[in-house]
Amino acid sequence: MTRVAIAGLGTVGCGLVSLLEQRGGQVARGERVEIVAVSARDKNKHRPFSTSRYEWYDDAVAMARSSSADVFVELIGGEDGIALSAARAALESDKDFVTANKALLAHNGGELARLAEQHSRSIGWEAAVGAAMPIVAAIRHSLFANRSERLIGILNGTCNYILTRIEDGESFETALAAAQAQGYAEADPHADISGLDAAHKISLLSALAFSTPLALEQVSVEGIANITLDKVRAVARNGYCIRLLAICEAVPDGLSLRVHPCLLPIGSRLANVSGVCNALIYQGDFCGQVFISGDGAGGNATASAVAGDIFSIARGRKIPLFGLPSANLSALPFCPLQDIISPWHLNFRVRDQVGIVASISAVLRDCGISLASILQDGSADGDADNVSLFLYTHRASTIAIDRALSLIDKLGILQSAAFAIRILEMNEDK
Ligand SMILES: NC(=O)c1ccc[n+]([C@@H]2O[C@H](COP(=O)([O-])OP(=O)(O)OC[C@H]3O[C@@H](n4cnc5c(N)ncnc54)[C@H](OP(=O)(O)O)[C@@H]3O)[C@@H](O)[C@H]2O)c1
C-alpha cells in the first residue's frame, strides 16, 4: 500500500481527496493508495469531506517529517515559505514528493531535484504545467527519444479565458472580473496577466525538453495588460486572433525562452483553443508536431494530474525531475528576445493626411523592415480626422522593430501609442 499525506486542502486538495477516496483502492491495480494524513491552515474550516478520517497536522513541515506517508503532496502554493520547507522536509525524510506548484519548482526545482536524487526519491509535477493536459509525462516518456526543436504553448488558462471573452465583445476589465468570478483568476491576478505564471511553466518544460538546468531568469516576459477590445477587433477584421504564447525553441544561437502575446490566423490549432483550456505544440525531430490540449485549471482537472503522479510512484516509476539526473543536464546559451525574428503586425492611429504612410514606410525601409501589406481603416470611433493603419511586415528582429517604433514616434504623427505584436509563423501552427 502507498500512504499519502496531503498539505493544502483548497481547490486542488479537496479535488484530490475526493478522487483518492473514490479510486484509491482500484486504479493502481493491486497497489492500494490511501490518504493517511492531511494539513491545512484552519482545522475548523468546512470542507466537502471529513478531515477526522485522517491524522491532522497544523504544521505541514511536521507532517512532511513525521507522518507515516510514503508520498507527500504539496498543494499549498507559493515559491518559498511553507511549501519549500515542506518539500525539503519530505525529501530529506525519504518521501516521494508530488506538487502542482509551478512557482515552487521554477524557483527551486534544481535544488529539489538534487535532493530527490540524494535520497533516491521521485518528484511528480504533471499538475504544475497545464493541469489535466498530460505534457510532462509525454515529454518524460513517449517523446523522450526525440531531439526537441520547439514548444509553443497556451499555458495560462486565465489569460486565454480573458482573451476569448474579449473576442466575444467584452472589455479587458469585464473579462478579468468574469475570470475572477468564475474562480479562474486569483484575487491578485498579477502573476497571470503579467505572463509570470506562463514563464514559470515554460521554464520547467524547457529544462525537461532540452535537458538544461532551470533558467527562469532567461525567460523574456510580456503579458496581456495592453490587449484591448479595439485591438482584438482590428486584428479579427484581418483574419487573426490574439493568444498569450509561451515559447521555447532551439535557434541558431542557442535557446529562446519567451512569453508574449502573438497573432494567430483564425482557424489554426492554437487559435481554436478557447476559454481556460491549455494547449501545447511539441515539435521534435522524429515525431514532428504533436498537439496536446486539456483543461488547464480547476480542482478536479488538477487533481487528476496529481493523482496520476501518485499512482505512477505507487507502481514504482522513478524518473529524475527533468528526465535526466541533475549532473547530466547541460547549459545552452540563450538567445535574447531582441534577436528573435518573426513577422509583425503594427497598428498606428494617425491624422488622415497625405504623406503619412510614405513617412512611416521610409522609416521601416531605413530600419531594414520589409512590408508584406498595409491596410487603412477610417471607420473607427466615428473619428473623421484620424485613420488606423494596419501594417503586416515580413520577418524582422525585435531590435529593428523597437528602433522603427521609436523613430516613428519622433515623427510626431501618432494620435495614440503604436501597437506592435508578433505573428506566429504559419508553419508553426498548421
Ligand atoms: N486551482 C487550480 O486550478 C490550480 C491549477 C494548477 C495548479 N494549481 C496549483 O495548486 C496549488 C494549490 O492551489 P489551490 O487553487 O488549491 O489553492 P487554494 O484553494 O488557495 O488552497 C490552498 C490551501 O493551502 C492551505 N494552506 C495555506 N497556508 C498553509 C499553511 N501554512 N500550512 C498548511 N496549509 C496551508 C490552505 O488552507 P485553508 O484551506 O485552511 O485556508 C488551503 O487549503 C498552487 O500551487 C497552485 O498554483 C492550482
The ligand as an SDF file (V2000), in Angstrom:
LIG
                    3D

 48 52  0  0  0  0  0  0  0  0999 V2000
   -6.5980   25.8740   -8.6800 N   0  0  0  0  0  0  0  0  0  0  0  0
   -6.1430   25.4270   -9.8420 C   0  0  0  0  0  0  0  0  0  0  0  0
   -6.9020   25.3130  -10.8260 O   0  0  0  0  0  0  0  0  0  0  0  0
   -4.7010   25.0300   -9.9890 C   0  0  0  0  0  0  0  0  0  0  0  0
   -4.2680   24.5150  -11.2270 C   0  0  0  0  0  0  0  0  0  0  0  0
   -2.9390   24.1060  -11.3580 C   0  0  0  0  0  0  0  0  0  0  0  0
   -2.0750   24.2620  -10.2940 C   0  0  0  0  0  0  0  0  0  0  0  0
   -2.5360   24.8090   -9.1220 N   0  0  0  0  0  0  0  0  0  0  0  0
   -1.5820   24.9470   -8.0230 C   0  0  0  0  0  0  0  0  0  0  0  0
   -2.0130   24.1230   -6.9450 O   0  0  0  0  0  0  0  0  0  0  0  0
   -1.6310   24.7090   -5.7080 C   0  0  0  0  0  0  0  0  0  0  0  0
   -2.8640   24.8510   -4.8250 C   0  0  0  0  0  0  0  0  0  0  0  0
   -3.7930   25.6810   -5.4900 O   0  0  0  0  0  0  0  0  0  0  0  0
   -5.3100   25.8340   -4.9670 P   0  0  0  0  0  0  0  0  0  0  0  0
   -6.0230   26.5610   -6.0380 O   0  0  0  0  0  0  0  0  0  0  0  0
   -5.8360   24.5530   -4.4900 O   0  0  0  0  0  0  0  0  0  0  0  0
   -5.0870   26.8230   -3.7340 O   0  0  0  0  0  0  0  0  0  0  0  0
   -6.1430   27.2000   -2.5760 P   0  0  0  0  0  0  0  0  0  0  0  0
   -7.5240   26.8400   -2.9760 O   0  0  0  0  0  0  0  0  0  0  0  0
   -5.8550   28.6180   -2.1990 O   0  0  0  0  0  0  0  0  0  0  0  0
   -5.7300   26.2450   -1.3690 O   0  0  0  0  0  0  0  0  0  0  0  0
   -4.5590   26.4310   -0.6470 C   0  0  0  0  0  0  0  0  0  0  0  0
   -4.5800   25.5040    0.5500 C   0  0  0  0  0  0  0  0  0  0  0  0
   -3.3700   25.6670    1.2620 O   0  0  0  0  0  0  0  0  0  0  0  0
   -3.6610   25.7430    2.6470 C   0  0  0  0  0  0  0  0  0  0  0  0
   -2.6150   26.4880    3.3320 N   0  0  0  0  0  0  0  0  0  0  0  0
   -2.3120   27.7900    3.2460 C   0  0  0  0  0  0  0  0  0  0  0  0
   -1.2780   28.0910    4.0680 N   0  0  0  0  0  0  0  0  0  0  0  0
   -0.9580   26.9200    4.6850 C   0  0  0  0  0  0  0  0  0  0  0  0
   -0.0160   26.5560    5.6430 C   0  0  0  0  0  0  0  0  0  0  0  0
    0.8180   27.4640    6.1640 N   0  0  0  0  0  0  0  0  0  0  0  0
    0.0560   25.2590    6.0540 N   0  0  0  0  0  0  0  0  0  0  0  0
   -0.7670   24.3240    5.5330 C   0  0  0  0  0  0  0  0  0  0  0  0
   -1.7120   24.6170    4.6050 N   0  0  0  0  0  0  0  0  0  0  0  0
   -1.7920   25.8990    4.2000 C   0  0  0  0  0  0  0  0  0  0  0  0
   -4.9840   26.4350    2.7240 C   0  0  0  0  0  0  0  0  0  0  0  0
   -5.5730   26.1390    3.9970 O   0  0  0  0  0  0  0  0  0  0  0  0
   -7.0660   26.5790    4.4130 P   0  0  0  0  0  0  0  0  0  0  0  0
   -7.9840   25.8050    3.4920 O   0  0  0  0  0  0  0  0  0  0  0  0
   -7.2090   26.1780    5.8270 O   0  0  0  0  0  0  0  0  0  0  0  0
   -7.1410   28.0610    4.1840 O   0  0  0  0  0  0  0  0  0  0  0  0
   -5.7080   25.7870    1.5490 C   0  0  0  0  0  0  0  0  0  0  0  0
   -6.3060   24.5870    1.9450 O   0  0  0  0  0  0  0  0  0  0  0  0
   -0.9400   26.0340   -6.0530 C   0  0  0  0  0  0  0  0  0  0  0  0
    0.4460   25.8520   -6.1250 O   0  0  0  0  0  0  0  0  0  0  0  0
   -1.4790   26.3320   -7.4420 C   0  0  0  0  0  0  0  0  0  0  0  0
   -0.6000   27.1360   -8.2220 O   0  0  0  0  0  0  0  0  0  0  0  0
   -3.8020   25.1840   -8.9490 C   0  0  0  0  0  0  0  0  0  0  0  0
  1  2  1  0
  2  3  2  0
  2  4  1  0
  4  5  1  0
  4 48  2  0
  5  6  2  0
  6  7  1  0
  7  8  2  0
  8  9  1  0
  8 48  1  0
  9 10  1  0
  9 46  1  0
 10 11  1  0
 11 12  1  0
 11 44  1  0
 12 13  1  0
 13 14  1  0
 14 15  2  0
 14 16  1  0
 14 17  1  0
 17 18  1  0
 18 19  2  0
 18 20  1  0
 18 21  1  0
 21 22  1  0
 22 23  1  0
 23 24  1  0
 23 42  1  0
 24 25  1  0
 25 26  1  0
 25 36  1  0
 26 27  1  0
 26 35  1  0
 27 28  2  0
 28 29  1  0
 29 30  1  0
 29 35  2  0
 30 31  1  0
 30 32  2  0
 32 33  1  0
 33 34  2  0
 34 35  1  0
 36 37  1  0
 36 42  1  0
 37 38  1  0
 38 39  2  0
 38 40  1  0
 38 41  1  0
 42 43  1  0
 44 45  1  0
 44 46  1  0
 46 47  1  0
M  CHG  2   8   1  16  -1
M  END
$$$$
